Amino acid sequence: MTERQFRRWRRLSIGLIAAYHATKHRREKLLAETERFFDYLDEYGLWQHMISWDDSLEGEAYACDLFSELFDCYSHWSGRRQYEGRFYSQLSGCIRAGMDVAAEPSAGVIGFTVGDVRRAFRWHLPKWFLDLYPGIGNAPAGAGVWL
């Protein structure tokens, strides 16, 4: 992952959190945890080894594994099965969508609308995003978008 991709990933993930339809308290907590995740990746330079959510250079620093380890406190086990709660899923969705779009577009995350994306970018979709999603500029706010 390049530094530009990392910055885009961080910006979009934080923007999606800010645009999320949740209580103010929930958004603040999501934002704090998102910042913690990106600060951790940046502090140790781990983002430099990442290719996509579940791929990395030389098998180091998988985003999916680092996410699970860092936020394991928001999931629980019952028998041999792990359950992620709503908070974990919201956090994962925003961070994963940001990475997929910025690093290796896969349309792997559903549940967002065009309006969510516009709010995430404060109503100004950047050129790099429009290049990936050429029809989104004129799409209605309520239209679903796979990120």
Backbone as CSV, one residue per row, in Angstrom:
resi,resn,N_x,N_y,N_z,CA_x,CA_y,CA_z,C_x,C_y,C_z
1,MET,0.850,-1.167,0.000,0.000,0.000,0.000,0.900,1.235,0.000
2,THR,0.521,2.182,-0.786,1.278,3.430,-0.829,0.785,4.379,0.265
3,GLU,1.552,5.418,0.519,1.140,6.402,1.512,-0.149,7.104,1.067
4,ARG,-0.276,7.341,-0.229,-1.499,7.968,-0.753,-2.715,7.081,-0.500
5,GLN,-2.573,5.790,-0.750,-3.672,4.866,-0.489,-4.025,4.841,0.996
6,PHE,-3.004,4.869,1.850,-3.255,4.873,3.290,-4.030,6.122,3.699
7,ARG,-3.627,7.276,3.199,-4.338,8.526,3.520,-5.780,8.480,3.025
8,ARG,-5.980,7.954,1.818,-7.347,7.847,1.280,-8.182,6.889,2.114
9,TRP,-7.585,5.774,2.490,-8.266,4.781,3.313,-8.725,5.414,4.620
10,ARG,-7.795,6.079,5.282,-8.104,6.720,6.561,-9.198,7.773,6.388
11,ARG,-9.062,8.622,5.400,-10.020,9.704,5.182,-11.428,9.167,4.910
12,LEU,-11.520,8.163,4.037,-12.840,7.629,3.710,-13.449,6.905,4.912
13,SER,-12.669,6.116,5.618,-13.199,5.392,6.784,-13.708,6.358,7.842
14,ILE,-12.945,7.390,8.134,-13.363,8.379,9.124,-14.598,9.133,8.616
15,GLY,-14.617,9.444,7.331,-15.782,10.113,6.759,-17.036,9.265,6.835
16,LEU,-16.910,7.973,6.582,-18.066,7.076,6.671,-18.579,7.002,8.110
17,ILE,-17.664,7.001,9.063,-18.072,7.012,10.477,-18.842,8.298,10.776
18,ALA,-18.298,9.423,10.328,-18.936,10.721,10.594,-20.323,10.805,9.961
19,ALA,-20.503,10.129,8.829,-21.776,10.161,8.111,-22.739,9.064,8.586
20,TYR,-22.272,8.205,9.478,-23.052,7.050,9.895,-24.330,7.462,10.611
21,HIS,-25.411,6.751,10.327,-26.697,7.001,10.975,-26.707,6.297,12.336
22,ALA,-26.239,7.027,13.330,-26.168,6.483,14.687,-26.267,7.647,15.669
23,THR,-26.385,7.319,16.937,-26.418,8.373,17.937,-25.066,9.085,17.968
24,LYS,-25.080,10.286,18.514,-23.838,11.058,18.611,-22.802,10.286,19.428
25,HIS,-23.228,9.689,20.525,-22.319,8.920,21.377,-21.711,7.737,20.601
26,ARG,-22.539,7.043,19.843,-22.049,5.892,19.069,-21.040,6.348,18.020
27,ARG,-21.357,7.423,17.310,-20.423,7.939,16.290,-19.093,8.363,16.920
28,GLU,-19.168,9.007,18.074,-17.938,9.433,18.754,-17.080,8.237,19.144
29,LYS,-17.726,7.201,19.636,-16.989,5.996,20.022,-16.410,5.296,18.783
30,LEU,-17.196,5.213,17.716,-16.704,4.634,16.462,-15.510,5.431,15.930
31,LEU,-15.627,6.741,15.980,-14.553,7.594,15.502,-13.288,7.423,16.341
32,ALA,-13.430,7.367,17.640,-12.272,7.187,18.518,-11.565,5.867,18.227
33,GLU,-12.334,4.807,18.037,-11.729,3.502,17.759,-11.112,3.449,16.357
34,THR,-11.720,4.136,15.416,-11.165,4.197,14.068,-9.829,4.940,14.093
35,GLU,-9.790,6.046,14.802,-8.534,6.798,14.941,-7.467,5.936,15.616
36,ARG,-7.859,5.194,16.624,-6.907,4.310,17.324,-6.329,3.269,16.380
37,PHE,-7.176,2.709,15.539,-6.731,1.706,14.570,-5.705,2.308,13.608
38,PHE,-6.034,3.454,13.024,-5.121,4.064,12.063,-3.849,4.586,12.719
39,ASP,-3.956,5.106,13.926,-2.756,5.548,14.639,-1.824,4.367,14.909
40,TYR,-2.398,3.229,15.264,-1.616,2.010,15.503,-0.897,1.581,14.220
41,LEU,-1.629,1.542,13.114,-1.008,1.154,11.840,0.104,2.111,11.445
42,ASP,-0.128,3.386,11.682,0.843,4.409,11.302,2.063,4.379,12.218
43,GLU,1.835,4.244,13.507,2.942,4.262,14.473,3.960,3.168,14.183
44,TYR,3.478,1.995,13.804,4.369,0.863,13.554,4.638,0.624,12.068
45,GLY,4.117,1.492,11.208,4.344,1.364,9.772,3.722,0.119,9.164
46,LEU,2.731,-0.433,9.818,2.137,-1.698,9.368,1.402,-1.558,8.043
47,TRP,0.842,-0.386,7.784,0.096,-0.175,6.541,0.981,-0.404,5.316
48,GLN,2.271,-0.220,5.457,3.190,-0.373,4.328,3.261,-1.815,3.815
49,HIS,2.851,-2.768,4.655,2.885,-4.185,4.279,1.562,-4.673,3.699
50,MET,0.540,-3.834,3.754,-0.804,-4.266,3.372,-1.071,-4.076,1.883
51,ILE,-1.806,-5.028,1.330,-2.238,-4.953,-0.066,-3.749,-4.758,-0.115
52,SER,-4.449,-5.580,0.639,-5.905,-5.498,0.727,-6.309,-5.979,2.113
53,TRP,-7.608,-6.087,2.356,-8.114,-6.466,3.671,-7.523,-7.773,4.162
54,ASP,-7.385,-8.738,3.268,-6.867,-10.039,3.686,-5.678,-10.497,2.851
55,ASP,-4.819,-9.536,2.481,-3.591,-9.853,1.752,-2.516,-8.855,2.164
56,SER,-1.293,-9.356,2.271,-0.192,-8.481,2.645,1.098,-8.969,2.000
57,LEU,2.079,-8.111,2.006,3.384,-8.472,1.478,4.055,-9.459,2.422
58,GLU,4.545,-10.537,1.876,5.300,-11.531,2.642,4.557,-12.048,3.873
59,GLY,3.234,-12.026,3.821,2.442,-12.587,4.909,2.497,-11.819,6.215
60,GLU,2.850,-10.541,6.152,2.919,-9.721,7.358,1.766,-8.718,7.382
61,ALA,1.307,-8.386,8.551,0.351,-7.294,8.768,-0.915,-7.382,7.926
62,TYR,-1.678,-8.440,8.124,-2.988,-8.543,7.481,-3.949,-7.590,8.182
63,ALA,-4.602,-6.733,7.433,-5.526,-5.768,8.025,-6.639,-6.484,8.792
64,CYS,-7.185,-7.545,8.207,-8.286,-8.258,8.861,-7.860,-8.828,10.209
65,ASP,-6.655,-9.377,10.287,-6.181,-9.953,11.540,-5.880,-8.873,12.581
66,LEU,-5.231,-7.791,12.139,-4.934,-6.701,13.065,-6.222,-6.093,13.617
67,PHE,-7.213,-5.947,12.742,-8.506,-5.430,13.184,-9.112,-6.346,14.243
68,SER,-9.136,-7.637,13.950,-9.728,-8.603,14.891,-9.009,-8.600,16.231
69,GLU,-7.686,-8.534,16.195,-6.917,-8.526,17.439,-7.172,-7.257,18.247
70,LEU,-7.180,-6.128,17.576,-7.338,-4.852,18.261,-8.741,-4.676,18.849
71,PHE,-9.741,-5.218,18.153,-11.128,-4.993,18.576,-11.832,-6.258,19.045
72,ASP,-11.050,-7.233,19.457,-11.610,-8.480,19.974,-12.521,-8.230,21.179
73,CYS,-12.282,-7.142,21.877,-13.092,-6.828,23.063,-14.556,-6.552,22.713
74,TYR,-14.847,-6.325,21.435,-16.226,-6.055,21.014,-16.915,-7.290,20.437
75,SER,-16.277,-8.437,20.570,-16.915,-9.681,20.133,-16.898,-10.648,21.309
76,HIS,-17.648,-11.717,21.193,-17.657,-12.708,22.260,-17.796,-14.101,21.664
77,TRP,-17.416,-15.084,22.472,-17.464,-16.471,22.034,-18.574,-17.214,22.771
78,SER,-19.218,-18.103,22.043,-20.189,-19.009,22.630,-19.867,-20.396,22.094
79,GLY,-19.324,-21.206,22.959,-18.853,-22.504,22.488,-17.660,-22.291,21.560
80,ARG,-17.764,-22.803,20.348,-16.677,-22.632,19.375,-17.001,-21.569,18.340
81,ARG,-18.012,-20.771,18.587,-18.444,-19.787,17.609,-18.265,-18.366,18.137
82,GLN,-17.705,-17.519,17.286,-17.490,-16.126,17.668,-18.642,-15.277,17.137
83,TYR,-19.098,-14.353,17.967,-20.179,-13.449,17.587,-19.678,-12.013,17.677
84,GLU,-19.881,-11.282,16.600,-19.550,-9.869,16.615,-20.842,-9.093,16.844
85,GLY,-20.779,-8.127,17.703,-21.947,-7.305,17.975,-22.106,-6.205,16.938
86,ARG,-23.110,-5.409,17.144,-23.433,-4.331,16.215,-22.279,-3.316,16.112
87,PHE,-21.697,-2.938,17.234,-20.607,-1.974,17.223,-19.435,-2.508,16.395
88,TYR,-19.056,-3.744,16.637,-17.963,-4.382,15.907,-18.252,-4.370,14.405
89,SER,-19.469,-4.708,14.038,-19.850,-4.750,12.623,-19.827,-3.361,11.993
90,GLN,-20.298,-2.349,12.710,-20.277,-0.988,12.184,-18.842,-0.508,11.992
91,LEU,-18.008,-0.759,12.955,-16.605,-0.362,12.890,-15.898,-1.080,11.744
92,SER,-16.099,-2.364,11.662,-15.493,-3.174,10.607,-15.960,-2.729,9.223
93,GLY,-17.245,-2.478,9.075,-17.783,-2.079,7.775,-17.174,-0.788,7.262
94,CYS,-17.039,0.186,8.125,-16.477,1.483,7.697,-14.993,1.386,7.385
95,ILE,-14.251,0.674,8.220,-12.813,0.544,7.987,-12.548,-0.332,6.770
96,ARG,-13.282,-1.408,6.638,-13.084,-2.303,5.486,-13.488,-1.608,4.185
97,ALA,-14.600,-0.912,4.178,-15.035,-0.216,2.967,-13.996,0.813,2.543
98,GLY,-13.468,1.553,3.515,-12.437,2.534,3.195,-11.220,1.910,2.562
99,MET,-10.798,0.762,3.086,-9.621,0.100,2.521,-9.902,-0.449,1.137
100,ASP,-11.033,-1.095,0.991,-11.351,-1.687,-0.308,-11.364,-0.626,-1.401
101,VAL,-11.944,0.510,-1.117,-12.029,1.571,-2.121,-10.655,2.179,-2.392
102,ALA,-9.891,2.445,-1.339,-8.616,3.144,-1.488,-7.481,2.272,-2.003
103,ALA,-7.490,1.003,-1.650,-6.338,0.156,-1.975,-6.599,-0.852,-3.086
104,GLU,-7.693,-1.558,-2.992,-7.970,-2.600,-3.978,-9.482,-2.757,-4.110
105,PRO,-10.109,-1.907,-4.939,-11.566,-1.923,-5.063,-12.119,-3.319,-5.346
106,SER,-13.083,-3.718,-4.507,-13.644,-5.064,-4.648,-15.153,-5.089,-4.521
107,ALA,-15.763,-3.968,-4.173,-17.206,-3.924,-3.917,-17.581,-4.982,-2.886
108,GLY,-16.766,-5.083,-1.834,-16.956,-6.113,-0.828,-17.803,-5.720,0.363
109,VAL,-18.223,-4.443,0.444,-19.007,-4.002,1.597,-20.295,-3.354,1.106
110,ILE,-21.415,-3.875,1.596,-22.713,-3.316,1.224,-23.295,-2.571,2.423
111,GLY,-24.370,-1.843,2.194,-25.061,-1.176,3.281,-24.900,0.331,3.271
112,PHE,-24.124,0.857,2.348,-23.951,2.300,2.252,-24.747,2.832,1.067
113,THR,-25.117,4.100,1.150,-25.821,4.747,0.045,-24.925,5.818,-0.571
114,VAL,-25.346,6.298,-1.716,-24.635,7.387,-2.373,-24.587,8.598,-1.446
115,GLY,-25.675,8.859,-0.749,-25.708,9.963,0.207,-24.689,9.798,1.326
116,ASP,-24.507,8.568,1.815,-23.494,8.308,2.844,-22.105,8.679,2.332
117,VAL,-21.827,8.283,1.102,-20.515,8.559,0.517,-20.328,10.066,0.315
118,ARG,-21.354,10.723,-0.155,-21.254,12.182,-0.326,-20.991,12.865,1.019
119,ARG,-21.701,12.444,2.063,-21.467,13.019,3.391,-20.064,12.692,3.897
120,ALA,-19.589,11.485,3.584,-18.246,11.086,4.012,-17.180,12.011,3.428
121,PHE,-17.409,12.487,2.228,-16.469,13.401,1.575,-16.921,14.853,1.677
122,ARG,-17.836,15.125,2.608,-18.357,16.483,2.826,-18.874,17.101,1.537
123,TRP,-19.638,16.310,0.808,-20.360,16.728,-0.395,-19.469,17.005,-1.596
124,HIS,-18.174,16.728,-1.506,-17.288,16.934,-2.656,-16.544,15.626,-2.929
125,LEU,-17.067,14.862,-3.895,-16.437,13.591,-4.222,-15.127,13.848,-4.971
126,PRO,-14.018,13.300,-4.465,-12.735,13.537,-5.136,-12.657,12.815,-6.473
127,LYS,-11.807,13.323,-7.337,-11.657,12.763,-8.684,-11.292,11.272,-8.638
128,TRP,-10.382,10.908,-7.744,-9.961,9.511,-7.684,-11.145,8.598,-7.372
129,PHE,-12.090,9.088,-6.548,-13.270,8.298,-6.222,-14.214,8.232,-7.417
130,LEU,-14.424,9.359,-8.073,-15.301,9.394,-9.253,-14.745,8.542,-10.388
131,ASP,-13.434,8.432,-10.476,-12.828,7.561,-11.493,-13.175,6.095,-11.232
132,LEU,-13.283,5.730,-9.955,-13.637,4.347,-9.600,-15.130,4.073,-9.742
133,TYR,-15.939,5.100,-9.470,-17.400,4.994,-9.510,-17.950,6.097,-10.408
134,PRO,-17.792,5.951,-11.729,-18.137,7.055,-12.636,-19.597,7.492,-12.615
135,GLY,-20.529,6.638,-12.324,-21.935,7.012,-12.354,-22.467,7.580,-11.059
136,ILE,-21.641,7.611,-10.030,-22.131,7.982,-8.706,-22.431,9.477,-8.576
137,GLY,-21.798,10.291,-9.380,-21.983,11.740,-9.284,-23.417,12.184,-9.505
138,ASN,-24.140,11.487,-10.369,-25.525,11.849,-10.687,-26.561,10.923,-10.051
139,ALA,-26.112,9.956,-9.287,-27.025,8.987,-8.692,-27.806,9.609,-7.529
140,PRO,-29.056,9.162,-7.318,-29.822,9.686,-6.193,-29.185,9.311,-4.851
141,ALA,-29.342,10.170,-3.864,-28.723,9.970,-2.552,-29.093,8.640,-1.907
142,GLY,-30.295,8.153,-2.146,-30.749,6.909,-1.526,-30.307,5.647,-2.231
143,ALA,-29.640,5.789,-3.372,-29.186,4.600,-4.117,-28.099,3.875,-3.350
144,GLY,-28.199,2.564,-3.314,-27.173,1.759,-2.652,-25.888,1.749,-3.456
145,VAL,-24.781,1.627,-2.752,-23.478,1.559,-3.425,-22.626,0.500,-2.700
146,TRP,-22.006,-0.351,-3.497,-21.124,-1.373,-2.950,-19.730,-0.794,-2.891
147,LEU,-19.154,-0.733,-1.724,-17.808,-0.169,-1.571,-16.782,-1.277,-1.377
